[in-house]
């Protein structure tokens, strides 16, 4: 009998379908994994705004995790935004109890407006409980700044930030440079023990349809890890998948704001 490669997303639900759990499940399916989900929050949102958030209690998040992990199991996990220290601890405890590996943590902490989405105690819990368990963390520059307690504003500062973030205990850091100015949008991948970060360059795509890009990159990385690829290969393949999703998605219109990327670009247009 055949079996599936299993990828689990632990994140919030996006009723607009472009980010969060919905983007992760689409990404898993497009890359060839069986997608599983643990919902941490419900949101009322579309391409324009988030109008309401309904958090899921930590106890119920634990019940979801135990239900999935005791029966089906997973080959990789993507973790998105977690809204409180209690939720962070609940997720970390369950992953530890079930000896889960191939963990990709997307530390969603800063809104596009620049506002922090987590209180200081939640950031501290993330750094102490989940970052050390992660195989890859995927912060953008504002999120790296929150984790380090200082701004990261240049590619030179990114290299130093990668090394400092790795000292928090994760195996690898994918530091996203999308907030830098310029025609290129370089990301740096630092695998613990390496002399220098690896520069992964990509041109910017001129499109309003970028909603869920970060979710998609982290879930694609998890999917490729689930398929058995090493970290560097998984990240390179994930970046290529997102590049194609952005490029093909630029041709579409959906909603009145920032539309989604095209998760199924390889299957239909």
C-alpha positions, 0 to 999 in steps of 0.5 A, spaced: 500 500 500 502 507 498 502 512 503 502 520 503 507 525 505 504 528 511 505 536 512 501 539 518 500 547 518 499 550 525 496 557 524 490 561 523 484 561 518 483 566 513 476 566 511 479 570 504 483 564 502 489 567 501 493 566 507 494 562 513 491 555 514 488 555 507 494 558 503 498 552 507 493 547 505 493 549 498 501 549 498 502 542 501 497 539 495 500 543 490 507 540 492 505 533 493 503 532 500 497 530 504 495 537 508 493 536 515 491 542 520 490 545 527 487 552 527 489 557 532 484 562 531 479 564 526 479 571 522 474 575 518 478 577 513 478 579 505 483 582 500 482 589 504 482 588 511 482 583 517 475 585 521 475 580 527 479 575 530 476 569 534 482 566 538 482 558 539 483 556 547 490 553 548 486 546 551 482 545 544 489 547 540 492 541 544 486 536 543 487 538 535 494 536 535 494 530 539 488 527 535 492 528 529 499 526 531 497 520 535 493 517 529 496 520 522 503 523 524 506 528 520 513 528 516 513 536 517 510 542 520 509 549 519 507 554 524 504 560 523 502 566 528 500 564 535 496 569 539 499 568 546 504 565 551 499 559 553 498 557 546 505 557 544 507 553 550 501 548 548 504 547 541 511 546 543 509 541 549 505 537 544 510 537 538 515 535 544 511 530 546 510 527 540 517 527 538 516 531 531 521 533 527 522 538 520 519 544 524 518 550 520 517 556 524 514 563 521 514 568 526 509 572 524 509 578 529 509 584 525 503 587 521 504 590 514 503 597 518 509 595 522 505 594 528 507 588 533 502 583 533 504 579 539 506 582 546 513 582 549 511 576 553 509 572 547 515 574 543 519 571 549 515 565 549 516 564 542 524 565 543 525 560 549 520 555 547 519 554 539 525 557 536 530 552 539 525 546 536 525 549 529 529 546 523 528 553 519 525 559 522 523 564 516 522 571 519 522 578 515 526 584 517 521 587 522 520 580 525 528 579 526 528 586 529 523 584 534 526 577 536 533 581 536 531 587 540 534 592 534 533 594 527 535 590 521 536 595 515 541 592 510 544 586 507 550 587 511 546 587 518 542 581 515 548 577 515 550 578 522 542 577 524 542 570 521 548 568 526 545 571 532 538 568 530 541 561 529 544 562 536 537 562 539 537 554 538 534 553 531 538 549 525 537 554 520 535 561 519 531 564 512 532 571 513 527 574 508 529 581 505 523 583 502 523 590 506 530 592 503 529 597 497 532 596 490 530 591 484 532 585 487 529 582 494 535 578 497 534 572 502 539 570 506 539 562 508 544 561 514 545 553 516 548 553 523 555 551 523 556 555 516 562 560 515 557 565 512 549 565 510 548 563 503 545 569 498 538 567 495 537 572 490 530 574 486 527 580 482 521 583 485 515 581 481 510 588 480 504 585 482 498 587 488 497 580 489 502 578 494 497 576 500 499 570 503 506 570 500 510 569 507 505 563 509 506 560 502 514 560 502 514 557 509 509 552 508 512 550 501 519 549 505 515 544 510 512 541 504 519 539 501 522 537 507 516 532 508 518 530 501 525 528 504 529 534 501 535 537 505 534 544 508 538 548 502 534 544 497 527 545 500 528 552 501 531 553 494 525 549 491 520 553 496 523 560 493 522 557 486 515 555 487 513 562 490 516 566 485 512 562 480 506 563 484 507 570 484 508 571 477 502 567 474 498 570 480 499 577 477 495 576 471 489 575 475 484 580 479 480 577 485 477 582 490 478 589 491 485 589 495 491 585 495 489 578 492 493 572 493 498 568 489 497 563 484 498 556 488 496 551 483 500 555 477 502 548 475 496 545 474 491 550 471 491 557 469 
